[in-house]
Amino acid sequence: MEVSGRKVFNEDNNLLCKPCEESELSTRADGLCRECGEHMCKSCFDTHKKWKLNRGHTLTSSDETVTEKENAEDLEKCEQHFSELIKFYCPQHEQVGCGDCMILEHKACKVEYIRDKARVFKSSQEFETLVQGAEKYLSEAKEISSSIKKNKIQALDINEKFLKDVNMFKEELITHVNKMTNVILKQGENIRVKDMKSMDVLEKENEDLIIEISRLTEMFESQIDQPQKLFVSSVLQKPKLNQLREQLDSIQGRNKIESYEFQRNDNLERSVKDGKQLGSVQIIKPRNETDVKEEIKPKERTPLPQVPVPRKRQPLLDGQWICRNIAVDGEYLSYADNGSGDVGLFVDKGYDKGYDVQYFEVEILSLGQRGTIAIGVVPCIYPENHQPGWGEGSIGYHADDGLLYNGTGTGKTFGPKCNVGDRIGCGIIGITVGVFRCKEKYHIPLST
């Protein structure tokens, strides 16, 4: 292994033999002993190889020695050993270094001279691959740069559309609320106009009546000193007084207005208050050519053994009586939105057999988008788009607000809202109806 040594030149700038120099002779070196790192002439090298330890040493040619001299300026200095030049390459670790680096860190490795590698490296496949790779990476980097600029423009366009859609939805909601507001305000205005017209008519009738009664009163007062005339007038005006009495009673009976107040839409208020945000930001996964090819490319599948699959038992599907907008899978029910927001309804005919004791439970596996789940008991003739408990003769427990509805649109506080994993039960015992909220085997009966 070569260790960097001192190089001595003569006046013609030729390398001198190191052993001859030690004998005070100036002999031109014929080559370099790679293992010792000393320049020698042919005679000294032959003597050098006679020693047992030096028999495997090799002498470089004179041309290589001159080339080393000419290329010495191209070598870089080692960062760890500042006075040494980087001249060796370790293929095993793909590292370069000086002689000290090789001795200390790559003693067991088969190192190579960098100058030997450099002679053919420029025309090698390895260098060509590096150049092609660099060119390819540069092209990809330029394409990425162009793509980044396009994405910046697209990001602005996407955000502009996003803002437009959000504001449009807000305006649509405001417009819809304004329409509903105008409708209900119009109803109140119609009642007001009707009451004012009625009161105007009564006010006119009452003013005319006051005038007639005042005339009678004045006539009686004017005849107070004429007893006979007063008696005759009283007899003659008695039917008139009776008529006035009837008119007064009529006015008094019609002197009424519509008493009304604003009743909030509980469902609308609940949906607005329960809504945590106006909408959601839906991330759209970009599709490129690679994704499409992967989808089209058939995947290799290992054929599975043909094992008979037993038919899934469908007890709810077999026993359904009414099923509207509800998907049935075994013992599981899920709401299937038809796009118009209609209520999902499922009635099992097993609970219409006249038994004294009937009971069922449902476990909430998912709240869905709105989380509106209700169970209860309703009459045979009941609107299918009404939740149980809203209509007369029905009772229902609504999981989304934890309220009990007993035949009215106004619920009573029952408990906390139900969530995923909760169980809700409903039972009929004789003529007593009970709705139960079940969680961890804890039942709360509600009787009516």
NORKA-V143314 format. One record per residue. N is the residue number from 1. OMEGA is omega in whole degrees, 0 to 359 (none if undefined). Layout:
BEGIN
n=N omega=OMEGA
n=N omega=OMEGA
END
This chain:
BEGIN
n=1 omega=184
n=2 omega=173
n=3 omega=185
n=4 omega=180
n=5 omega=182
n=6 omega=180
n=7 omega=181
n=8 omega=182
n=9 omega=174
n=10 omega=184
n=11 omega=178
n=12 omega=178
n=13 omega=176
n=14 omega=179
n=15 omega=183
n=16 omega=178
n=17 omega=183
n=18 omega=179
n=19 omega=178
n=20 omega=180
n=21 omega=179
n=22 omega=176
n=23 omega=179
n=24 omega=175
n=25 omega=178
n=26 omega=182
n=27 omega=180
n=28 omega=180
n=29 omega=176
n=30 omega=181
n=31 omega=183
n=32 omega=173
n=33 omega=185
n=34 omega=185
n=35 omega=182
n=36 omega=181
n=37 omega=180
n=38 omega=176
n=39 omega=184
n=40 omega=170
n=41 omega=185
n=42 omega=181
n=43 omega=180
n=44 omega=181
n=45 omega=177
n=46 omega=176
n=47 omega=181
n=48 omega=184
n=49 omega=179
n=50 omega=179
n=51 omega=185
n=52 omega=183
n=53 omega=186
n=54 omega=185
n=55 omega=180
n=56 omega=183
n=57 omega=180
n=58 omega=181
n=59 omega=178
n=60 omega=180
n=61 omega=179
n=62 omega=180
n=63 omega=179
n=64 omega=179
n=65 omega=178
n=66 omega=180
n=67 omega=178
n=68 omega=180
n=69 omega=183
n=70 omega=184
n=71 omega=182
n=72 omega=181
n=73 omega=180
n=74 omega=183
n=75 omega=179
n=76 omega=180
n=77 omega=181
n=78 omega=181
n=79 omega=180
n=80 omega=180
n=81 omega=194
n=82 omega=182
n=83 omega=183
n=84 omega=178
n=85 omega=178
n=86 omega=184
n=87 omega=187
n=88 omega=181
n=89 omega=178
n=90 omega=181
n=91 omega=183
n=92 omega=181
n=93 omega=182
n=94 omega=180
n=95 omega=176
n=96 omega=179
n=97 omega=179
n=98 omega=179
n=99 omega=180
n=100 omega=179
n=101 omega=182
n=102 omega=180
n=103 omega=185
n=104 omega=189
n=105 omega=184
n=106 omega=183
n=107 omega=183
n=108 omega=184
n=109 omega=176
n=110 omega=186
n=111 omega=181
n=112 omega=176
n=113 omega=178
n=114 omega=182
n=115 omega=178
n=116 omega=178
n=117 omega=186
n=118 omega=183
n=119 omega=185
n=120 omega=186
n=121 omega=184
n=122 omega=181
n=123 omega=183
n=124 omega=177
n=125 omega=180
n=126 omega=179
n=127 omega=179
n=128 omega=178
n=129 omega=178
n=130 omega=180
n=131 omega=179
n=132 omega=178
n=133 omega=179
n=134 omega=179
n=135 omega=179
n=136 omega=180
n=137 omega=178
n=138 omega=178
n=139 omega=179
n=140 omega=179
n=141 omega=178
n=142 omega=177
n=143 omega=178
n=144 omega=178
n=145 omega=178
n=146 omega=180
n=147 omega=178
n=148 omega=179
n=149 omega=178
n=150 omega=180
n=151 omega=177
n=152 omega=177
n=153 omega=181
n=154 omega=179
n=155 omega=178
n=156 omega=179
n=157 omega=180
n=158 omega=180
n=159 omega=178
n=160 omega=177
n=161 omega=179
n=162 omega=178
n=163 omega=180
n=164 omega=181
n=165 omega=179
n=166 omega=180
n=167 omega=178
n=168 omega=178
n=169 omega=178
n=170 omega=180
n=171 omega=178
n=172 omega=178
n=173 omega=180
n=174 omega=178
n=175 omega=180
n=176 omega=178
n=177 omega=178
n=178 omega=178
n=179 omega=179
n=180 omega=178
n=181 omega=180
n=182 omega=180
n=183 omega=183
n=184 omega=175
n=185 omega=177
n=186 omega=177
n=187 omega=178
n=188 omega=179
n=189 omega=178
n=190 omega=178
n=191 omega=180
n=192 omega=181
n=193 omega=180
n=194 omega=179
n=195 omega=181
n=196 omega=177
n=197 omega=179
n=198 omega=181
n=199 omega=178
n=200 omega=179
n=201 omega=180
n=202 omega=180
n=203 omega=179
n=204 omega=179
n=205 omega=182
n=206 omega=177
n=207 omega=177
n=208 omega=180
n=209 omega=178
n=210 omega=180
n=211 omega=182
n=212 omega=180
n=213 omega=179
n=214 omega=178
n=215 omega=178
n=216 omega=181
n=217 omega=179
n=218 omega=180
n=219 omega=179
n=220 omega=180
n=221 omega=180
n=222 omega=182
n=223 omega=184
n=224 omega=179
n=225 omega=179
n=226 omega=188
n=227 omega=184
n=228 omega=180
n=229 omega=179
n=230 omega=180
n=231 omega=181
n=232 omega=181
n=233 omega=181
n=234 omega=179
n=235 omega=182
n=236 omega=185
n=237 omega=181
n=238 omega=176
n=239 omega=179
n=240 omega=178
n=241 omega=178
n=242 omega=178
n=243 omega=178
n=244 omega=178
n=245 omega=179
n=246 omega=178
n=247 omega=177
n=248 omega=179
n=249 omega=180
n=250 omega=179
n=251 omega=180
n=252 omega=180
n=253 omega=179
n=254 omega=181
n=255 omega=180
n=256 omega=177
n=257 omega=178
n=258 omega=175
n=259 omega=184
n=260 omega=177
n=261 omega=181
n=262 omega=176
n=263 omega=182
n=264 omega=173
n=265 omega=184
n=266 omega=181
n=267 omega=179
n=268 omega=180
n=269 omega=181
n=270 omega=181
n=271 omega=180
n=272 omega=182
n=273 omega=179
n=274 omega=179
n=275 omega=183
n=276 omega=180
n=277 omega=183
n=278 omega=180
n=279 omega=179
n=280 omega=176
n=281 omega=182
n=282 omega=179
n=283 omega=180
n=284 omega=181
n=285 omega=180
n=286 omega=179
n=287 omega=176
n=288 omega=184
n=289 omega=181
n=290 omega=179
n=291 omega=182
n=292 omega=180
n=293 omega=180
n=294 omega=179
n=295 omega=182
n=296 omega=184
n=297 omega=180
n=298 omega=180
n=299 omega=178
n=300 omega=182
n=301 omega=176
n=302 omega=181
n=303 omega=180
n=304 omega=177
n=305 omega=181
n=306 omega=179
n=307 omega=179
n=308 omega=179
n=309 omega=181
n=310 omega=180
n=311 omega=179
n=312 omega=179
n=313 omega=183
n=314 omega=183
n=315 omega=181
n=316 omega=180
n=317 omega=180
n=318 omega=185
n=319 omega=183
n=320 omega=177
n=321 omega=176
n=322 omega=178
n=323 omega=181
n=324 omega=176
n=325 omega=179
n=326 omega=175
n=327 omega=183
n=328 omega=177
n=329 omega=182
n=330 omega=179
n=331 omega=183
n=332 omega=176
n=333 omega=176
n=334 omega=182
n=335 omega=178
n=336 omega=183
n=337 omega=179
n=338 omega=177
n=339 omega=181
n=340 omega=178
n=341 omega=180
n=342 omega=181
n=343 omega=173
n=344 omega=186
n=345 omega=174
n=346 omega=178
n=347 omega=179
n=348 omega=182
n=349 omega=178
n=350 omega=181
n=351 omega=180
n=352 omega=184
n=353 omega=175
n=354 omega=179
n=355 omega=178
n=356 omega=181
n=357 omega=177
n=358 omega=185
n=359 omega=174
n=360 omega=179
n=361 omega=171
n=362 omega=176
n=363 omega=182
n=364 omega=177
n=365 omega=179
n=366 omega=179
n=367 omega=182
n=368 omega=184
n=369 omega=184
n=370 omega=178
n=371 omega=182
n=372 omega=181
n=373 omega=180
n=374 omega=174
n=375 omega=179
n=376 omega=182
n=377 omega=180
n=378 omega=176
n=379 omega=180
n=380 omega=179
n=381 omega=184
n=382 omega=180
n=383 omega=184
n=384 omega=180
n=385 omega=178
n=386 omega=173
n=387 omega=176
n=388 omega=181
n=389 omega=180
n=390 omega=185
n=391 omega=182
n=392 omega=178
n=393 omega=181
n=394 omega=176
n=395 omega=182
n=396 omega=175
n=397 omega=184
n=398 omega=186
n=399 omega=186
n=400 omega=180
n=401 omega=179
n=402 omega=182
n=403 omega=174
n=404 omega=179
n=405 omega=185
n=406 omega=175
n=407 omega=179
n=408 omega=179
n=409 omega=180
n=410 omega=182
n=411 omega=177
n=412 omega=182
n=413 omega=180
n=414 omega=182
n=415 omega=179
n=416 omega=178
n=417 omega=178
n=418 omega=180
n=419 omega=180
n=420 omega=181
n=421 omega=178
n=422 omega=177
n=423 omega=179
n=424 omega=181
n=425 omega=178
n=426 omega=182
n=427 omega=176
n=428 omega=177
n=429 omega=184
n=430 omega=179
n=431 omega=180
n=432 omega=180
n=433 omega=179
n=434 omega=174
n=435 omega=187
n=436 omega=170
n=437 omega=188
n=438 omega=175
n=439 omega=182
n=440 omega=177
n=441 omega=178
n=442 omega=186
n=443 omega=174
n=444 omega=182
n=445 omega=175
n=446 omega=183
n=447 omega=178
n=448 omega=none
END
